[in-house]
């Protein structure tokens, strides 16, 4: 049997490898997705008047399919192997990104995004592996590091995507994204050791399978994850147009959009691990309420500036608050479920986020057709305020923190 030092060091190795994978995963995604509206116009020849419609459709279809598939992949991960499910997703996503670089029209891009939705599940699989590998008193810190890694990729991705688009073409970013997913495949295959399932298997035989959707705290966290993701995707499809409106022209719009997205990522890298530590000491639910309210306030403020510099500054400040939302959600889900249910719960969480990702772009695109773009930015922040108040009103009276001591929520 492995000695205690080896066991203690293994979760650290797992955290490092999964964090590197998260960086590459986010980098490959954010190199491409923020620029899909411009990809449709400049590379695929879609008329500007139809760009908002196709942008919303191309965004949403992948999220719709992945939302349906996520609970299925999660259940298979719990039953068979979370590592195997992570490898499956990484390989298929690498193929999908590569196909994105060779499509010739909007219909082919739509088909590629459908396949990408089917291939998804890498992030929840990695979260499930991590949640089952780290000690209880390191859950908040570890999830914060993972979220920080995701946002680090979010810093690099838009900047790299914008720079590559200017130096070469937007098609090149798809091929590099595919290469990044291939590297993730190698990292997971050779360096991740999945925790033993013997204990989980024996415990699962003694109890009936839990219906996670009937647990009130899980219902609230899934609602929260879906609504937060909706607010992100509400703004994303219109962001290049809004940035062009603020600067008064569409000059270098792909590069500038990359910079704006990267600024938010920088604040996330700074704040995510800190929010994870705060959650461990303060309680994950109070951390969630605080970050939701802060993100809402600064999100609404972002709609006020008329200059690109001021808008970007407020997005950076709002990003410091936003960085704590998903680590807190994931920590509450981890503390509320048994280890043998981690694949299912993160699959359900991912499905909830994808539901928000389907509604968000369609809602944002529809609003942009009838209202000023500023209203889309404002609504993206406002929605989180009633959500935070609802969660606070439904809160339990006490909650155990990661050390097992009750943290009063009064």
C-alpha positions in Angstrom: 0.0 0.0 0.0 1.2 3.5 -0.7 2.5 5.4 2.3 0.8 8.4 3.8 3.3 10.9 2.3 2.6 9.5 -1.2 -1.1 9.8 -0.7 -0.7 13.4 0.6 1.4 14.3 -2.4 -0.8 12.6 -5.0 -3.7 15.1 -4.6 -1.2 17.9 -5.1 0.0 16.4 -8.3 -3.6 15.9 -9.4 -4.4 19.5 -8.7 -1.4 20.7 -10.7 -2.1 18.6 -13.7 -5.8 19.4 -13.7 -5.0 23.1 -13.3 -2.7 22.9 -16.4 -5.4 21.1 -18.3 -7.9 23.8 -17.2 -5.7 26.5 -18.5 -5.3 24.9 -21.9 -9.1 24.0 -22.0 -10.1 27.6 -21.3 -7.4 29.0 -23.6 -8.6 26.9 -26.6 -12.2 27.9 -25.9 -11.7 31.6 -25.4 -9.4 31.9 -28.4 -12.4 31.0 -30.6 -15.8 31.6 -29.0 -15.7 35.4 -28.4 -14.8 35.8 -32.1 -17.5 33.6 -33.7 -19.6 36.7 -34.7 -16.6 38.1 -36.7 -15.7 34.6 -37.9 -19.2 34.3 -39.5 -18.9 37.7 -41.1 -15.2 37.8 -42.2 -14.4 34.1 -43.0 -17.8 32.6 -43.8 -19.3 35.5 -45.7 -22.5 35.9 -43.5 -24.2 39.2 -44.1 -23.9 41.6 -41.2 -27.7 41.9 -41.0 -27.9 38.2 -40.3 -24.8 37.9 -38.1 -26.7 38.3 -34.8 -29.1 35.6 -35.6 -26.5 33.1 -36.8 -24.2 34.1 -33.9 -27.0 33.3 -31.3 -27.8 30.0 -33.1 -24.2 28.8 -33.4 -23.6 29.7 -29.7 -26.7 28.0 -28.5 -26.8 24.7 -30.3 -23.6 23.4 -28.8 -24.8 24.3 -25.3 -28.2 22.7 -25.9 -26.7 19.4 -27.0 -24.0 19.4 -24.3 -26.6 20.2 -21.7 -28.5 17.1 -22.7 -25.4 14.9 -22.7 -23.7 16.2 -19.6 -25.8 14.2 -17.0 -25.4 11.1 -19.2 -21.6 11.5 -19.3 -21.6 12.2 -15.6 -23.5 9.1 -14.7 -21.1 7.0 -16.9 -18.1 8.6 -15.2 -19.5 7.5 -11.8 -20.2 4.0 -13.0 -17.1 3.4 -15.1 -14.2 5.9 -15.0 -14.0 9.6 -14.6 -10.6 9.6 -16.2 -11.9 7.7 -19.2 -14.7 10.2 -19.6 -12.2 13.1 -19.4 -10.0 11.4 -22.1 -13.1 10.8 -24.3 -14.1 14.5 -24.1 -10.5 15.8 -24.7 -10.1 13.7 -27.9 -13.4 14.5 -29.4 -13.1 18.2 -28.6 -9.7 18.3 -30.3 -11.3 16.9 -33.4 -14.1 19.4 -33.2 -11.8 22.4 -33.0 -9.8 21.1 -35.9 -13.0 20.8 -38.0 -13.9 24.3 -37.1 -10.8 25.5 -39.0 -11.9 23.9 -42.3 -15.6 24.8 -42.4 -16.7 26.9 -45.4 -20.1 28.2 -44.5 -22.4 28.9 -41.6 -24.2 25.5 -41.9 -21.0 23.6 -41.6 -20.0 25.7 -38.6 -23.4 24.9 -37.1 -22.7 21.1 -37.7 -19.3 21.5 -36.0 -20.8 23.1 -33.0 -23.4 20.3 -32.7 -20.6 17.7 -32.7 -18.7 19.9 -30.1 -21.8 19.8 -27.9 -21.9 16.0 -28.1 -18.1 15.9 -27.3 -18.3 18.1 -24.2 -17.9 17.0 -20.6 -14.2 17.6 -20.0 -14.6 20.3 -17.3 -17.2 18.4 -15.1 -15.1 15.2 -15.4 -12.0 17.1 -14.2 -14.0 18.7 -11.3 -15.3 15.2 -10.3 -11.7 13.8 -10.3 -10.5 16.7 -8.2 -13.4 16.7 -5.8 -12.7 13.0 -5.1 -9.0 13.4 -4.8 -8.4 16.3 -2.4 -8.9 16.3 1.4 -12.0 17.9 2.8 -10.2 20.9 4.3 -8.6 21.6 0.9 -11.8 21.6 -1.2 -12.3 25.4 -1.3 -8.7 26.1 -2.0 -8.4 23.5 -4.7 -11.6 24.5 -6.5 -10.4 28.1 -6.3 -7.1 27.2 -7.9 -9.0 25.3 -10.6 -11.3 28.2 -11.3 -8.2 30.5 -11.3 -6.6 28.2 -13.9 -9.7 28.4 -16.0 -9.7 32.2 -15.9 -5.9 32.2 -16.6 -6.7 30.5 -19.8 -9.4 33.1 -20.3 -6.7 35.8 -20.0 -4.5 34.2 -22.6 -7.2 32.9 -24.9 -8.8 36.1 -26.2 -5.4 37.9 -26.5 -3.8 35.0 -28.3 -6.9 34.6 -30.5 -7.0 38.2 -31.4 -3.2 38.4 -32.1 -3.3 35.2 -34.2 -6.3 36.5 -36.2 -4.3 39.7 -37.0 -1.1 37.9 -37.9 -2.6 34.9 -39.7 -6.3 34.3 -39.8 -9.1 33.3 -37.4 -8.9 29.8 -38.9 -5.5 29.3 -37.4 -7.0 29.7 -33.9 -9.1 26.6 -34.4 -6.1 24.5 -35.3 -4.2 25.7 -32.3 -7.2 25.0 -30.1 -7.3 21.4 -31.4 -3.6 21.1 -30.5 -4.2 22.4 -27.0 -6.9 19.7 -26.4 -4.4 17.0 -27.7 -1.9 18.2 -25.0 -4.7 17.9 -22.4 -5.3 14.3 -23.5 -1.6 13.5 -22.9 -1.5 15.1 -19.5 -4.6 13.3 -18.2 -3.6 9.9 -19.8 -0.1 9.9 -18.3 -0.2 11.9 -15.1 -3.7 11.5 -13.5 -4.3 8.6 -11.2 -8.0 8.2 -10.4 -8.8 7.5 -6.7 -9.7 4.0 -5.8 -13.3 3.0 -6.1 -13.3 0.1 -3.7 -14.7 2.1 -0.7 -17.1 3.9 -2.9 -18.4 0.7 -4.5 -19.0 -1.0 -1.1 -20.9 2.1 0.3 -23.0 2.4 -2.9 -24.2 -1.2 -2.5 -25.6 -0.4 0.9 -27.8 2.4 -0.2 -30.3 3.2 -2.9 -29.2 5.5 -5.7 -29.8 9.1 -4.6 -32.1 11.3 -6.7 -29.9 14.4 -6.6 -32.6 16.6 -8.2 -34.8 16.2 -5.1 -32.3 17.7 -2.7 -33.2 21.4 -2.1 -29.6 22.7 -1.8 -28.7 21.0 -5.1 -31.8 22.5 -6.7 -30.8 26.0 -5.6 -27.2 25.5 -6.7 -28.2 24.3 -10.1 -30.5 27.2 -10.5 -27.7 29.6 -9.5 -25.2 28.0 -12.0 -27.7 28.2 -14.8 -28.7 31.8 -14.2 -25.1 33.0 -13.7 -24.1 31.3 -17.0 -27.0 33.0 -18.7 -25.8 36.4 -17.7 -22.3 35.6 -19.2 -23.6 34.4 -22.5 -26.3 37.1 -22.7 -23.5 39.7 -23.3 -20.9 37.6 -25.1 -22.4 37.5 -28.7 -23.0 41.3 -28.7 -19.6 42.2 -27.1 -17.7 42.9 -30.4 -20.5 45.2 -31.6 -20.7 47.0 -28.3 -16.9 47.5 -28.2 -17.1 48.9 -31.7 -19.9 51.3 -30.6 -17.8 52.5 -27.6 -14.7 53.2 -29.7 -16.7 54.6 -32.6 -15.5 52.2 -35.3 -14.8 48.5 -36.0 -11.1 49.0 -36.5 -9.1 46.1 -34.9 -12.3 44.9 -33.3 -11.1 41.3 -32.9 -7.9 42.3 -31.1 -9.7 44.8 -28.9 -12.4 42.3 -28.0 -9.6 39.9 -27.0 -8.1 42.6 -24.7 -11.5 43.3 -23.0 -12.1 39.6 -22.3 -8.5 39.2 -21.1 -8.8 42.0 -18.6 -11.7 40.2 -16.9 -9.6 37.0 -16.8 -6.8 38.8 -15.1 -9.1 39.8 -12.2 -10.3 36.2 -12.0 -6.8 34.8 -11.8 -6.1 37.2 -8.9 -9.3 36.6 -7.0 -10.4 33.0 -7.5 -7.9 31.3 -5.1 -8.5 34.0 -2.5 -12.3 33.4 -2.7 -11.7 29.7 -2.3 -9.7 30.3 0.9 -12.3 32.8 2.2 -15.0 30.2 1.6 -13.2 27.6 3.6 -13.0 29.9 6.6 -16.2 31.9 6.3 -18.5 29.4 4.7 -19.2 28.8 1.0 -22.8 30.1 1.0 -22.0 33.5 2.5 -19.2 33.8 0.0 -21.6 33.0 -2.8 -24.1 35.6 -1.7 -21.4 38.3 -1.4 -19.9 37.6 -4.8 -23.3 37.5 -6.5 -24.4 40.8 -5.1 -21.0 42.4 -5.9 -21.0 41.1 -9.4 -24.6 42.4 -9.9 -23.7 45.9 -8.7 -20.6 46.2 -10.8 -22.3 44.6 -13.8 -24.9 47.3 -13.8 -22.3 50.0 -13.4 -20.6 48.7 -16.6 -23.5 49.9 -18.6 -22.8 53.6 -17.6 -19.5 54.4 -19.2 -19.3 55.8 -22.8 -15.6 55.1 -23.3 -13.9 51.8 -23.9 -11.3 52.5 -21.2 -13.9 53.1 -18.5 -15.9 50.1 -19.5 -12.9 47.9 -19.4 -11.9 49.2 -16.0 -15.3 48.4 -14.5 -15.3 45.0 -16.1 -12.0 44.3 -14.3 -13.4 45.4 -10.9 -16.5 43.3 -11.5 -14.3 40.3 -12.4 -12.8 40.4 -8.9 -16.3 39.6 -7.5 -17.4 37.2 -10.2 -14.3 35.1 -9.6 -15.8 33.7 -6.4 -19.1 32.5 -7.7 -18.4 29.2 -9.3 -15.8 28.0 -6.8 -18.5 28.6 -4.1 -21.2 26.8 -6.1 -18.8 23.8 -6.8 -17.8 23.7 -3.1 -21.4 23.6 -1.9 -22.2 20.8 -4.4 -19.1 18.9 -3.2 -20.0 19.2 0.4 -23.6 18.2 -0.3 -23.0 14.9 -2.2 -21.3 11.6 -1.6 -18.0 10.8 -3.4 -19.7 8.2 -5.6 -22.1 10.9 -6.9 -19.5 13.5 -7.9 -19.6 12.7 -11.6 -23.4 13.0 -11.7 -23.6 16.2 -9.7 -21.0 18.0 -11.8 -22.7 16.6 -14.9 -26.0 18.1 -13.7 -24.2 21.4 -12.8 -22.7 21.5 -16.3 -26.1 20.8 -17.8 -27.6 23.7 -15.8 -24.9 26.0 -17.1 -25.5 24.9 -20.6 -29.2 25.6 -20.3 -28.2 29.1 -19.3 -25.8 29.1 -22.3 -28.6 28.3 -24.6 -31.0 30.9 -23.4 -28.4 33.7 -22.9 -27.2 34.2 -26.5 -30.7 34.0 -27.9 -32.0 36.4 -25.3 -29.0 38.8 -25.8 -29.4 38.6 -29.6 -33.1 39.3 -29.4 -32.6 42.2 -27.0 -30.0 43.7 -29.3 -32.5 43.8 -32.2 -34.9 46.0 -30.3 -33.0 47.8 -27.6 -29.7 49.6 -27.2 -26.7 47.4 -26.6 -26.2 49.1 -23.2 -29.5 47.6 -22.0 -28.0 44.1 -22.7 -25.0 44.9 -20.5 -27.2 46.3 -17.7 -29.6 43.4 -17.7 -26.7 41.0 -17.5 -25.8 42.5 -14.1 -29.3 43.1 -12.8 -30.5 39.5 -13.1 -28.0 38.4 -10.4 -29.5 40.7 -7.8 -32.9 38.9 -7.3 -31.0 35.6 -7.6 -28.8 36.5 -4.7 -31.7 37.7 -2.6 -33.6 34.4 -3.3 -30.7 32.2 -2.3 -30.2 34.3 0.9 -33.9 34.0 1.8 -33.8 30.2 1.3 -30.5 29.7 3.2 -30.1 27.2 6.1 -29.6 28.7 9.5 -26.1 27.2 9.9 -23.6 25.6 7.6 -20.5 23.6 8.4 -17.3 25.0 6.9 -14.5 22.8 5.5 -13.2 22.1 9.0 -16.6 20.8 10.2 -17.4 23.8 12.4 -20.7 25.5 12.0 -20.5 29.0 10.4 -23.6 31.0 11.4 -25.4 32.6 8.4 -27.5 35.0 10.5 
